[in-house]
Amino acid sequence: MLQIENLSAEIGGTKILDGLSLSVGAGEVHAIMGPNGAGKSTLAYVLGGRPGYEVTGGSVRFDGKDLLDMEPHERAAAGMFLGFQYPVEIPGVSNVQFLREALNAQRKHRGEEPLNGGEFLKLAKEKAALLKLDMDMLKRHVNVGFSGGEKKRAEMVQMGILDPSFAVLDETDSGLDIDSLRVVGDGINAIMRQPGKGVLLITHYQRLLQVVQPDYVHILSQGRIAKTGSADLANQLEAEGYDKVMAA
Amino acid sequence: MSELATHPTRPTRRDEAWRYSAVEALEGVDLDVWRDITIAPGESWSECLVIEDGADTAATELRRLRIDIGAGARCAIFAIAAAAEYARIEIEVRMGRGAHFEMGGITVGGRDTVREFVTRVVHAEPEATSNQTVRSVHWGKGTGNFLGSIDVVRDAQKTDAAQDFKGLLLDRGASVNAVPQLEIFADDVKCAHGATVGQLDETARYYMAARGIPPELSRRLLVQAFIGDALVGLSDDDTRERLMRVALDKLDKHL
């Protein structure tokens, strides 16, 4: 459902992605690992259309459509979800208002009827419970005063409510304690481990991959996929480190 | 008395209280119209002032209030200047012992409009409290001003006065001016004032876009959150919604 071909991108004139190719089919979870500075977050932001990230070559097709031709909000409406490494605080806007506006904007874009307040709250309660996030947190302003772990759980509640067909999760496991990691991992499985959905999981650690088991693991290095393997590759990396695995 | 004698001089921008005003728009406007309000000790009085587009709205709109707040009385004013080429809401307040003055103000506007609040709050007796919050959102070549002076007389100990202004500029040509002026002659007082000016948080807008919110809607939500600060002290939901609607309609229509 996602085909990245020979993708190159730069930030402020510095080349970060350099001919990256990757294909994720429906029902698959792909993990992307790689040393610091390899371009993992850049890949996430390029897929999410963040301003400042300039695509200089290659193509990305999402469900057969040209993803790079869409505005960020159109990508979301088309079913793409970007989980942020550093979720953004929005003072003055409650989570409930933010997510209802987001969901209804997506529905409108797809020609669907908006959810009313009651329907939305029911959905929000259900997804908050799935991620064990107190419903009161959703009445507060978006991410304001949330701990690192709460922000990541809130991201997954957002994903549950918006119900995307494809998720790019950028270090969703960073800043999580062991229990939270399990809750977030179970949440990803419940929301995204479905036929017809795909996940690109960017992570530094193999721990999340024990909960959300990937079908493929890729090592990103110097802006391109340097090695691809099964879930075992993550274990091997954990045991031996990047240098040794890459040299093999 | 002749007209000339009543107004020996028209205000100019050299006058402190008219420094950023559209003084040229005052031609033919009666500057002597003040509304005087006296709030008896212990009483409460509140008012919602709205300058919005309408058949009666003139090119220049002046609202001038002089308020005497008696001992232990409360006064709350929530106001929005969202129409007229030049709109000015001017409030002079004299506060008795233990009185409270609450003011929330919003200016919005584009093109080359000027919309402003000018307040002078006199803490004339001890233990009075005042709180003023003004939010200005401007675009095009629009200007928003807040000139707020707080005078604390020598005997007005235990005064607690706060003034907070924030401006949000949506276009490069827009501007806001904040002139806080504090004159404090008592020694046991708290006076706080703050003024900032900024642009929309583009990181927040991108985050919203990544969740499916289109640019017009994210701007509206952020502006709503921004001006909401000025209405925090307003307990009446209907009035709050009305003021908010006037501001956001203006934004929707003219942006």
Interface residues (C-beta under 8 A of the other chain):
Chain A: G48 G49 R50 P51 E71 P72 H73 R75 A76 A77 F81 L82 F84 P87 V88 E89 I90 P91 G92 V93 Q97 F98 L99 E101 A102 L103 A105 Q106 H109 Q158 L162
Chain B: D201 E202 T203 A204 Y206 Y207 M208 A209 A210 R211 G212 I213 P214 P215 L217 L221 L222 Q224 A225 F226 G228 D229
